Amino acid sequence: MKTVFTLITLVLLACLNAKAQTDRIGSQISLPDHPRILLLKGQEEPIKRTVAADKTWEKLHTIILAECDALLNEAPIERIQIGRRLLGKSREGLRRIFYLSYAWRMTQQENYLRRAEKELLAISAFSDWNPTHFLDVGEMTMAVAIGYDWLYYGLAESSRTAIKEAILKKGIEPSLNPKYNSWLKITNNWNQVCNAGMTYGALAIFEDQPELAKSIINRAIDSVVLPMKEYQPDGAYPEGYSYWGYGTSFNVMLASALEKAFGTDFGIAAQPGFLQTAAYLENMTGPSGMAFNYSDSGLRGELQPAMFWFANKRKDPSLLWVERDHLLNDEAGKFVKDRLLPATMLWSGGVSLSSMTAPKALMWTGMGKTPVALMRASWTDPAAIYLGVKGGSPGTSHAHMDVGSFVMEADGVRWAMDFGMQDYESLESKGVDLWNREQNSQRWQVFRYNNFVHNTLTINNELQRVFEKAPISAFSAKPEFMYAVTDLTACYKESVTKATRGVALVNKAYVVVRDELETPAAETTVRWTMLTPADVKLLGKNKAELTKDGKKLILEVREPARVVLKTWSTDPPQAYDAANPGTIRVGFEVQVPAQSKTALTVLLIPEKAVKKASAKVQPLEKWPR
């Protein structure tokens, strides 16, 4: 009786929520039989043929099965919450169930089925999936839905009943409660992840609750376009590299599942800028394999399953150039950390390594909420120069005070670096008010988050303005002088009347960073900073030699004429700050008179290009358009 009452309540809640919905599914109330999520019955065969014919895909397939073998004797995960999050357990649940379900579909070996069933029942027995932090519910619902759907006819009837009940009560039901579903109206990765998870739950139980399931799916299609507007106009993802890997991957999981079940993704992939975002992600990785890790991002690049979906959609295997490197060189231990890895096998389309050719364009520029310019001397030379610069705003989701910041690498060394994120729990557990973005909030006292440690300017020792924005105002992709100019003025409002930064890759040989400033009716102190993992040797007042891994880079200040280079420590100033071993800041400070104009011009010159960097640097207005 209680279950019947619960289901009636769910349907009523769904109907109330559906009043403002567009019924995109229409009168269709039936779907393909199980399995219906991502991979229909019989669609294992093309994957098996690819695995048999291609050593690369055989390797990845074998890695997944080997990890499943290792899981056979592991105990199921337990409901252990860390701080406000159960997310680590949800992610591990998704990883285990997706892997084991894939292994069962591909081999029909009973041990994979039973081990997955054991995991599903353990998770279904949790008291809840932590709806107060709904990402946890989103990922757990996706995990259980995939297992329920893919293993449906191998599961005991009692298991199906328990798992289905968990999807309803611990996944879908909380998503109908306004106390937990504010993610429906936000524009960041939460919307993408949670809507994908709820849709998977709805698809899994569609035949039992068709009206409820339709409502959940219609709601997701309406809601997910909100974060998808963030990709406009060119595909630059405002939350950066790591959160692209999160939000975009789950967005693709949503689109792919809808298309497989209904024969259409209801226009999701056609949202402006979305298909172009694959080029953004590809260009965000330097020749070293490290990412441009601005905002809350990690540094190390990794295989991105979603890129295979994009390459298929765009019929452009050159989008997989970076993925090719991962397929060739990553160790098994790195692959199996990715909970969505089996999706790579589903979306690869059997693409061969030989067809994954290098992109032709050496520069990619994206506008939008966080504009970026990404340029390189070569796609095929691991020693090539790579230069990335960003504009945007500290007020954007997961952003730092890194407006105008850049990264630079040459000879396989990341010379100008970014710390990226600090683990959230390490700050939250110490009482740091991390998610308050107000100008004077504690967030901006975290060492890795403010502008004092990023490769940008600090003016009058003040923080960048949180709710202002810096656009990219000019750029050129001409190989002899690739550049981008960012107008930083608003982010230093009241400290200067104008601040403009140009970064250029000159003749594919060296980098120029030029800042042009105009001061108000007061003397202004400007600090130019570059964070580096290199050893720094000051050669004179305006020149430094950076050394790392047997390579050298010259940092030379061309103007102003009177400048004294110095270094600053990266030791954490607060007890809650993460340690930063092996790093240092190098730069200089200048006093700019009131109501005057000045330029700061810095060259970053790899050792082999020292003789090529003799030309005078022109004012930004004369940089070739």
Secondary structure by P-SEA (a helix, b strand, c coil): caaaaaaaaaaaaaaaaacccccccccccccccccccccccccaaaaaaaaaccaaaaaaaaaaaaaaaaaccccccccccccccaaaaaaaaaaaaaaaaaaaaacccaaaaaaaaaaaaaaaaccccccccaaaaaaaaaaaaaaaaaacccccaaaaaaaaaaaaccccccccccccccccccccaaaaaaaaaaaaaaaacccccaaaaaaaaaaaaaccccccccccccccccccaaaaacaaaaaaaaaaaaaaacccccccccccccccaaaaaaacccccccccccccccccccccaaaaaaaaaacccccaaaaaaaaacccccccccccaaaaaaaccccccccccccccccbbbbbccbbbbbbccccccccbbbbbbbbbcccccccccccccccccccccccccccccccaaaaaaacccccccccccccccccccccccccccccccccccccbbbcccccccccccccccccccccccccccbbbbbbbbccccbbbbbbbbccccbbbbbbbbbbbcbbbbbccccbbbbbcccbbbbbbbccccccccccccccccccccccccccccccbbbbbcccbbbbbbbbbccccccccccccccccccccc
